[in-house]
């Protein structure tokens, strides 16, 4: 093992698996994962936990791992603030910080490519600050049920969902649905017999009002088909398919009924206010991630063309490697093709306290050792009992066949009526969630995307099921009882 690599990994504590806990799985390129490994150095972390040793995260073969003591620090701070009635103060800090970073990044992304290339270091540093805010908002939301139970405010998970849901703030997710429902209603008012994408395309091409509405939708939500820096901007074909879906939802009165506020409510109880804040920034930050990925795509494509590789391989570079590639366009990227190919298959990544970025692949002996330490078989106890336990996010009881989705490449495999299983869901999962009989995730608190959207779709949903993407396999038959937060494996 290389001395330098060993020292860097020892600094992070990688060879001590007892220090870490798994946090779900999603197959993601190196670049977005690496931005998250810097979260512990953001200004918001330093402001909230100035005397604490908050640590990085790491991933191996798509599985994310959090430092256990960092989780404990965040929870202890939450519990103390809750006891002292200071949770609203925490909400105010997060709102102020996240809104500032949100606005600054959007302003930066409005510049042309030349400006972004010249200021790439500043942009990436600002994006790391944004990731820190996103990660904190997510971590807080994931601990709200435990906090509320320990404080004696609830006895069942669903009680907190019921308290939080009426106060959720409006995000781009609701605006997208409302915009598309509005266009669908326009179409049906003028052309009540419209059916399918072919009819829609023909009608819109001849109707200036509908064409204007559709073009405005595409412009506003052009980034919303991107997931983890992979995907393409939406176009007319996507908009027409989306419109066909929403027309049927309107006909059947099956579209999501949004009931959002536009302002933060200062009079909410602390746990509810913190949950509302977490849910809001989880959604809004996803928009920034997608916007950032789309805006940088033209720059990355130029780098790919110069280096005779693909865009997908470029997003398997680290931020440091991309900075070198952007600032020195006359030079080759500092990573070989073989390494890029290996990274696309599987990798380990983290960042040290000094900000040094480490990426390993199956080509490295260190990777093999780390994978053996952390990627273990599913718990025998789960397999023996056939019962998985989580948090019931949206009530209902169904039986169905499992489909595990680990990356956007697998979206096309999903079939109507299957049980959707994922580490977590994101906005790009919504079409699958609509098709599903139920939704199961390994990650998530009451403010997670799966928890919120499943309730509005009326789909049974159980979140925070440990090892669910390891235990369940495609084709397994399960019974989902979301009221009890239980999944029973009927056959494998």
C-alpha positions as CSV (number, residue, x, y, z in Angstrom):
1,X,0.0,0.0,0.0
2,X,1.3,3.4,-0.9
3,X,2.5,5.3,2.2
4,X,0.9,8.6,1.2
5,X,-2.5,7.0,0.4
6,X,-2.3,5.0,3.7
7,X,-1.6,8.2,5.7
8,X,-4.5,10.0,4.0
9,X,-6.9,7.2,4.7
10,X,-5.7,6.8,8.3
11,X,-6.3,10.5,8.8
12,X,-9.9,10.1,7.8
13,X,-10.3,6.8,9.9
14,X,-11.3,4.7,6.9
15,X,-9.8,1.5,8.3
16,X,-11.9,1.7,11.4
17,X,-15.4,0.6,10.3
18,X,-16.7,0.9,13.8
19,X,-16.6,4.7,13.4
20,X,-19.0,4.7,10.5
21,X,-22.6,3.9,9.6
22,X,-24.1,3.3,6.2
23,X,-26.5,5.9,4.8
24,X,-27.9,4.3,1.7
25,X,-26.8,3.7,-1.9
26,X,-27.0,5.6,-5.1
27,X,-24.7,5.0,-8.1
28,X,-23.3,8.5,-8.7
29,X,-20.3,9.8,-10.7
30,X,-17.2,10.9,-8.8
31,X,-17.8,14.7,-9.1
32,X,-21.1,15.0,-7.2
33,X,-19.9,12.5,-4.6
34,X,-16.7,14.4,-4.1
35,X,-18.5,17.8,-3.6
36,X,-20.4,16.1,-0.7
37,X,-17.2,14.9,1.0
38,X,-16.2,18.6,1.6
39,X,-19.5,19.4,3.4
40,X,-17.9,19.4,6.9
41,X,-15.7,22.4,6.1
42,X,-18.5,24.7,5.1
43,X,-19.1,28.0,7.0
44,X,-22.5,26.9,8.2
45,X,-21.0,23.8,9.9
46,X,-18.4,26.0,11.6
47,X,-21.1,28.4,12.7
48,X,-23.4,25.7,14.2
49,X,-20.8,23.4,15.7
50,X,-17.8,25.6,16.4
51,X,-16.3,23.4,19.1
52,X,-17.1,20.0,17.5
53,X,-15.1,17.7,15.3
54,X,-17.6,17.2,12.4
55,X,-16.1,14.8,9.9
56,X,-16.3,14.1,6.2
57,X,-18.4,11.4,4.6
58,X,-17.2,8.8,2.1
59,X,-18.6,6.4,-0.4
60,X,-17.6,2.9,-1.7
61,X,-19.3,1.2,-4.6
62,X,-22.2,3.7,-4.3
63,X,-22.8,3.2,-0.5
64,X,-22.4,6.3,1.5
65,X,-21.0,6.3,5.1
66,X,-21.5,8.9,7.8
67,X,-19.2,9.3,10.8
68,X,-21.2,8.1,13.8
69,X,-19.9,10.8,16.2
70,X,-20.9,13.5,13.7
71,X,-24.4,12.2,13.7
72,X,-24.4,12.2,17.5
73,X,-23.1,15.7,17.6
74,X,-25.9,17.0,15.4
75,X,-28.5,15.2,17.4
76,X,-27.2,16.4,20.7
77,X,-27.3,19.9,19.5
78,X,-30.9,19.5,18.3
79,X,-32.0,18.0,21.6
80,X,-30.4,20.8,23.5
81,X,-32.0,23.5,21.3
82,X,-35.3,21.7,21.6
83,X,-35.0,21.6,25.4
84,X,-34.2,25.3,25.5
85,X,-36.8,26.3,23.0
86,X,-34.2,27.5,20.5
87,X,-35.0,25.4,17.4
88,X,-36.5,28.4,15.6
89,X,-33.1,30.1,16.0
90,X,-31.6,27.2,14.1
91,X,-34.2,27.5,11.4
92,X,-33.5,31.2,11.0
93,X,-29.7,30.5,10.7
94,X,-30.2,27.8,8.0
95,X,-32.8,29.9,6.1
96,X,-30.5,32.9,6.1
97,X,-27.4,31.0,5.1
98,X,-29.0,28.8,2.5
99,X,-30.9,31.6,0.9
100,X,-27.7,33.7,0.5
101,X,-25.8,30.8,-1.1
102,X,-28.8,29.9,-3.3
103,X,-29.0,33.4,-4.7
104,X,-25.2,33.8,-5.1
105,X,-24.9,30.5,-7.1
106,X,-27.9,31.4,-9.3
107,X,-26.2,34.8,-10.0
108,X,-22.9,33.1,-10.9
109,X,-24.6,30.6,-13.3
110,X,-26.2,33.4,-15.2
111,X,-22.7,34.4,-16.6
112,X,-21.3,33.1,-19.8
113,X,-18.8,30.2,-20.2
114,X,-15.8,32.4,-20.3
115,X,-16.6,33.9,-16.9
116,X,-17.3,30.5,-15.4
117,X,-14.0,29.1,-16.7
118,X,-12.1,32.1,-15.4
119,X,-13.8,31.9,-12.0
120,X,-14.1,28.1,-11.6
121,X,-12.3,27.9,-8.3
122,X,-14.6,30.5,-6.8
123,X,-17.6,28.7,-8.3
124,X,-16.6,25.3,-7.0
125,X,-15.9,26.7,-3.5
126,X,-19.3,28.4,-3.4
127,X,-20.9,25.1,-4.5
128,X,-19.2,23.3,-1.7
129,X,-20.7,25.9,0.7
130,X,-24.1,25.1,-0.9
131,X,-23.5,21.3,-0.5
132,X,-22.8,21.9,3.2
133,X,-26.1,23.7,3.7
134,X,-27.9,20.9,1.8
135,X,-26.3,18.2,3.9
136,X,-27.1,19.9,7.2
137,X,-30.7,20.4,6.2
138,X,-31.0,16.7,5.2
139,X,-29.3,15.5,8.4
140,X,-31.6,17.6,10.6
141,X,-34.7,16.3,8.8
142,X,-33.6,12.7,9.2
143,X,-33.5,13.0,13.0
144,X,-36.8,14.8,13.6
145,X,-38.9,11.6,14.3
146,X,-36.4,10.5,16.9
147,X,-36.3,13.9,18.5
148,X,-40.1,14.2,18.6
149,X,-40.4,10.8,20.2
150,X,-37.7,11.3,22.8
151,X,-39.4,14.6,23.7
152,X,-42.7,12.9,24.2
153,X,-44.4,14.9,21.4
154,X,-45.5,11.8,19.4
155,X,-45.8,8.1,19.9
156,X,-46.1,7.0,16.3
157,X,-44.1,8.2,13.2
158,X,-47.2,9.2,11.3
159,X,-48.2,11.7,13.9
160,X,-45.3,14.0,13.0
161,X,-46.0,13.6,9.3
162,X,-49.5,14.8,10.0
163,X,-48.2,17.8,11.9
164,X,-45.6,18.9,9.4
165,X,-47.4,18.3,6.1
166,X,-49.9,21.2,6.2
167,X,-47.1,23.7,6.8
168,X,-44.7,22.7,4.0
169,X,-43.4,25.6,1.9
170,X,-43.8,25.9,-1.8
171,X,-40.8,24.6,-3.8
172,X,-40.0,24.2,-7.4
173,X,-41.6,20.7,-7.3
174,X,-45.0,22.1,-6.6
175,X,-44.5,24.9,-9.1
176,X,-43.6,22.4,-11.8
177,X,-46.7,20.3,-11.2
178,X,-48.9,23.4,-11.0
179,X,-47.5,24.8,-14.3
180,X,-48.0,21.5,-16.1
181,X,-51.5,21.0,-14.7
182,X,-52.4,24.5,-15.9
183,X,-51.3,23.7,-19.4
184,X,-53.2,20.4,-19.3
185,X,-56.4,22.3,-18.2
186,X,-55.8,24.8,-21.1
187,X,-55.6,21.9,-23.6
188,X,-58.7,20.1,-22.3
189,X,-60.7,23.3,-22.3
190,X,-59.9,24.0,-25.9
191,X,-59.6,20.4,-27.2
192,X,-61.5,18.1,-24.8
193,X,-60.9,15.0,-27.0
194,X,-57.1,15.2,-27.0
195,X,-55.4,11.9,-26.6
196,X,-51.8,10.9,-26.5
197,X,-48.5,12.6,-27.5
198,X,-49.3,12.7,-31.2
199,X,-52.5,14.7,-30.7
200,X,-50.7,17.0,-28.3
201,X,-47.8,17.7,-30.7
202,X,-50.2,18.5,-33.6
203,X,-52.4,20.8,-31.5
204,X,-49.6,22.8,-29.9
205,X,-47.8,23.3,-33.2
206,X,-51.0,25.1,-34.5
207,X,-52.0,26.9,-31.3
208,X,-49.8,30.0,-30.4
209,X,-51.2,30.3,-26.9
210,X,-50.4,26.6,-26.0
211,X,-47.0,26.8,-27.8
212,X,-46.1,29.9,-25.7
213,X,-47.2,28.1,-22.5
214,X,-45.2,25.0,-23.4
215,X,-42.1,26.9,-24.4
216,X,-42.2,28.9,-21.1
217,X,-42.5,25.6,-19.2
218,X,-39.4,24.2,-21.0
219,X,-37.4,27.3,-20.3
220,X,-38.2,27.4,-16.6
221,X,-37.7,23.7,-15.9
222,X,-35.1,22.9,-18.5
223,X,-32.8,21.3,-15.9
224,X,-35.3,19.0,-14.2
225,X,-34.4,15.8,-16.1
226,X,-30.9,15.7,-14.7
227,X,-30.0,13.4,-11.8
228,X,-26.6,13.4,-10.0
229,X,-25.0,15.4,-12.9
230,X,-26.3,12.9,-15.5
231,X,-29.0,13.5,-18.0
232,X,-30.2,15.9,-20.7
233,X,-32.1,19.2,-20.7
234,X,-35.8,18.8,-21.3
235,X,-37.1,19.4,-24.8
236,X,-40.5,19.4,-26.6
237,X,-40.6,15.6,-26.7
238,X,-40.3,15.5,-22.9
239,X,-42.8,18.3,-22.4
240,X,-45.4,16.6,-24.6
241,X,-45.0,13.3,-22.8
242,X,-45.2,15.1,-19.5
243,X,-48.3,16.9,-20.7
244,X,-50.0,13.7,-21.8
245,X,-49.4,12.2,-18.4
246,X,-50.9,15.3,-16.7
247,X,-53.9,15.5,-19.0
248,X,-54.9,12.0,-17.9
249,X,-54.3,12.9,-14.3
250,X,-56.6,16.0,-14.7
251,X,-59.2,13.9,-16.4
252,X,-59.2,11.4,-13.5
253,X,-58.7,14.1,-10.9
254,X,-55.6,12.3,-9.9
255,X,-53.0,15.1,-10.1
256,X,-51.1,16.0,-6.9
257,X,-53.0,18.5,-4.8
258,X,-50.5,21.1,-3.6
259,X,-51.2,23.0,-0.4
260,X,-48.1,25.0,0.2
261,X,-47.3,28.3,1.9
262,X,-45.0,30.8,0.4
263,X,-43.5,32.1,3.6
264,X,-41.8,30.5,6.6
265,X,-44.2,30.4,9.6
266,X,-42.5,31.8,12.7
267,X,-45.2,30.6,15.0
268,X,-44.7,26.8,14.4
269,X,-43.6,24.5,17.2
270,X,-39.8,23.9,17.0
271,X,-39.7,20.4,15.7
272,X,-42.4,21.2,13.1
273,X,-40.5,24.4,12.0
274,X,-37.2,22.5,11.7
275,X,-38.9,19.8,9.7
276,X,-40.5,22.3,7.4
277,X,-37.1,24.1,6.9
278,X,-35.4,20.8,6.1
279,X,-37.9,19.7,3.6
280,X,-37.8,23.1,1.8
281,X,-34.0,23.2,1.4
282,X,-33.8,19.6,0.4
283,X,-36.0,20.3,-2.6
284,X,-34.6,23.7,-3.5
285,X,-31.0,22.5,-3.3
286,X,-31.8,19.7,-5.7
287,X,-32.8,22.4,-8.2
288,X,-29.4,24.1,-7.8
289,X,-27.6,20.8,-8.3
290,X,-29.5,20.2,-11.5
291,X,-29.0,23.8,-12.7
292,X,-25.3,23.7,-11.9
293,X,-24.9,20.4,-13.8
294,X,-26.7,21.7,-16.9
295,X,-24.9,25.0,-16.9
296,X,-21.5,23.3,-16.7
297,X,-22.3,20.7,-19.3
298,X,-21.1,22.8,-22.3
299,X,-17.8,23.4,-20.6
300,X,-17.4,19.8,-19.7
301,X,-18.3,18.7,-23.3
302,X,-15.4,20.8,-24.7
303,X,-13.0,19.2,-22.2
304,X,-14.3,15.7,-23.3
305,X,-13.9,16.5,-26.9
306,X,-10.3,17.8,-26.5
307,X,-9.4,14.6,-24.5
308,X,-11.2,12.1,-26.7
309,X,-13.5,10.9,-24.0
310,X,-17.1,11.1,-23.0
311,X,-19.1,13.6,-20.9
312,X,-19.8,10.7,-18.5
313,X,-16.1,10.2,-18.0
314,X,-15.5,13.9,-17.4
315,X,-17.9,13.9,-14.4
316,X,-15.8,11.1,-13.0
317,X,-13.1,13.7,-12.4
318,X,-12.7,15.3,-9.0
319,X,-13.3,19.1,-8.6
320,X,-9.5,19.5,-8.3
321,X,-8.9,17.6,-11.5
322,X,-11.6,19.6,-13.3
323,X,-10.1,22.9,-12.2
324,X,-6.7,21.8,-13.7
325,X,-8.5,20.8,-16.9
326,X,-10.4,24.1,-17.2
327,X,-7.5,26.3,-16.3
328,X,-5.1,24.6,-18.6
329,X,-7.1,23.7,-21.7
330,X,-3.9,23.1,-23.7
331,X,-3.0,20.1,-21.5
332,X,-4.5,16.7,-21.1
333,X,-6.7,15.9,-18.2
334,X,-4.6,14.6,-15.3
335,X,-6.2,11.1,-15.3
336,X,-5.7,8.2,-17.7
337,X,-8.5,6.7,-19.7
338,X,-8.1,3.4,-17.9
339,X,-8.7,5.1,-14.6
340,X,-11.7,6.9,-15.9
341,X,-13.1,3.6,-17.2
342,X,-12.5,2.0,-13.8
343,X,-14.2,4.9,-11.9
344,X,-17.3,4.5,-14.1
345,X,-17.6,1.0,-12.8
346,X,-17.0,1.5,-9.1
347,X,-14.9,3.7,-6.8
348,X,-14.1,4.8,-3.2
349,X,-13.9,8.6,-2.5
350,X,-13.4,10.9,0.4
351,X,-11.7,14.1,1.4
352,X,-9.3,14.7,4.3
353,X,-9.6,17.4,6.9
354,X,-7.1,19.4,4.9
355,X,-9.3,19.1,1.8
356,X,-7.2,16.5,0.0
357,X,-9.4,14.5,-2.4
358,X,-8.9,10.8,-2.6
359,X,-10.4,8.5,-5.2
360,X,-9.6,4.8,-5.5
361,X,-10.8,2.1,-8.0
362,X,-10.7,-1.6,-8.4
363,X,-7.2,-1.0,-9.9
364,X,-6.0,0.0,-6.4
365,X,-5.2,-2.6,-3.7
366,X,-6.5,-0.1,-1.1
367,X,-9.9,-0.1,-2.7
368,X,-10.2,-3.9,-2.5
369,X,-9.4,-3.8,1.2
370,X,-11.9,-1.0,1.9
371,X,-14.6,-2.8,-0.1
372,X,-14.1,-5.9,2.0
373,X,-14.4,-3.8,5.2
374,X,-17.7,-2.1,4.3
375,X,-19.7,-4.0,1.6
376,X,-21.1,-6.9,3.5
377,X,-23.9,-9.3,2.9
378,X,-27.4,-8.5,4.1
379,X,-28.2,-9.1,7.7
380,X,-29.0,-12.8,8.4
381,X,-31.6,-11.7,10.9
382,X,-33.6,-9.9,8.2
383,X,-33.3,-12.9,5.9
384,X,-34.4,-15.4,8.7
385,X,-37.4,-13.4,9.8
386,X,-38.4,-12.1,6.4
387,X,-39.4,-8.8,8.0
388,X,-37.9,-5.3,7.3
389,X,-38.7,-2.4,9.5
390,X,-38.6,1.3,8.8
391,X,-40.7,4.5,9.2
392,X,-44.2,4.6,7.6
393,X,-44.3,7.8,5.7
394,X,-47.5,7.4,3.7
395,X,-50.1,4.9,4.9
396,X,-51.4,1.9,2.9
397,X,-51.0,-1.9,2.6
398,X,-50.2,-3.6,-0.7
399,X,-48.5,-6.7,-2.1
400,X,-46.2,-6.5,-5.2
401,X,-43.0,-7.4,-7.0
402,X,-39.8,-5.5,-6.1
403,X,-37.8,-3.4,-8.5
404,X,-34.5,-2.0,-7.1
405,X,-33.3,1.2,-8.8
406,X,-29.7,2.1,-8.1
407,X,-29.1,4.6,-10.9
408,X,-30.9,6.5,-13.6
409,X,-29.8,4.0,-16.2
410,X,-32.4,1.6,-14.7
411,X,-35.4,3.9,-14.9
412,X,-36.5,2.2,-18.2
413,X,-36.7,-1.2,-16.5
414,X,-39.5,-0.1,-14.1
415,X,-42.9,-1.5,-14.8
416,X,-46.4,-0.3,-13.8
417,X,-47.5,-1.7,-10.4
418,X,-44.0,-2.7,-9.1
419,X,-42.7,-1.9,-5.6
420,X,-40.1,0.8,-6.1
421,X,-37.0,0.3,-3.9
422,X,-34.2,2.8,-3.8
423,X,-31.6,4.3,-1.4
424,X,-33.6,7.5,-1.7
425,X,-35.7,9.2,-4.4
426,X,-35.3,12.5,-6.1
427,X,-37.4,14.6,-8.5
428,X,-36.4,12.4,-11.5
429,X,-38.1,9.5,-9.7
430,X,-41.5,11.0,-9.8
431,X,-42.7,9.2,-13.0
432,X,-41.6,5.9,-11.4
433,X,-43.3,6.8,-8.2
434,X,-46.6,7.5,-10.1
435,X,-46.3,4.0,-11.7
436,X,-45.4,2.2,-8.5
437,X,-47.7,0.3,-6.1
438,X,-45.5,1.4,-3.1
439,X,-42.2,3.0,-2.4
440,X,-39.4,1.8,-0.1
441,X,-36.2,3.7,0.7
442,X,-33.1,3.0,2.7
443,X,-32.6,6.7,3.6
444,X,-34.9,9.4,4.7
445,X,-36.7,11.3,7.5
446,X,-40.1,12.9,7.3
447,X,-38.7,15.7,5.2
448,X,-37.3,13.4,2.5
449,X,-38.5,13.5,-1.1
450,X,-40.0,10.0,-0.9
451,X,-41.9,10.9,2.3
452,X,-43.5,14.1,0.9
453,X,-44.3,13.0,-2.6
454,X,-45.6,9.6,-1.7
455,X,-48.2,11.2,0.6
456,X,-49.4,13.5,-2.2
457,X,-49.5,10.6,-4.7
458,X,-51.4,8.5,-2.2
459,X,-48.8,5.7,-2.4
460,X,-47.9,3.5,0.6
461,X,-44.3,4.4,1.5
462,X,-41.8,3.1,4.1
463,X,-38.6,5.0,4.5
464,X,-35.3,4.5,6.5
465,X,-35.3,0.7,6.0
466,X,-31.7,-0.4,6.9
467,X,-30.0,-2.3,4.1
468,X,-33.1,-2.4,1.9
469,X,-31.2,-2.1,-1.3
470,X,-28.9,-5.0,-0.2
471,X,-31.6,-7.3,1.1
472,X,-34.3,-6.9,-1.6
473,X,-33.7,-8.1,-5.1
474,X,-35.6,-7.6,-8.4
475,X,-38.4,-10.0,-8.6
476,X,-38.9,-10.5,-4.8
477,X,-42.5,-10.5,-3.7
478,X,-43.2,-8.4,-0.6
479,X,-46.1,-7.1,1.4
480,X,-45.9,-3.5,2.4
481,X,-47.7,-2.4,5.5
482,X,-46.8,1.3,5.7
483,X,-49.1,1.9,8.7
484,X,-46.8,-0.3,10.8
485,X,-43.6,0.6,8.9
486,X,-43.1,-3.1,8.0
487,X,-42.2,-4.9,4.8
488,X,-42.6,-8.7,4.8
489,X,-40.7,-10.8,2.3
490,X,-43.1,-13.3,0.9
491,X,-40.8,-15.0,-1.7
492,X,-37.4,-14.5,-3.1
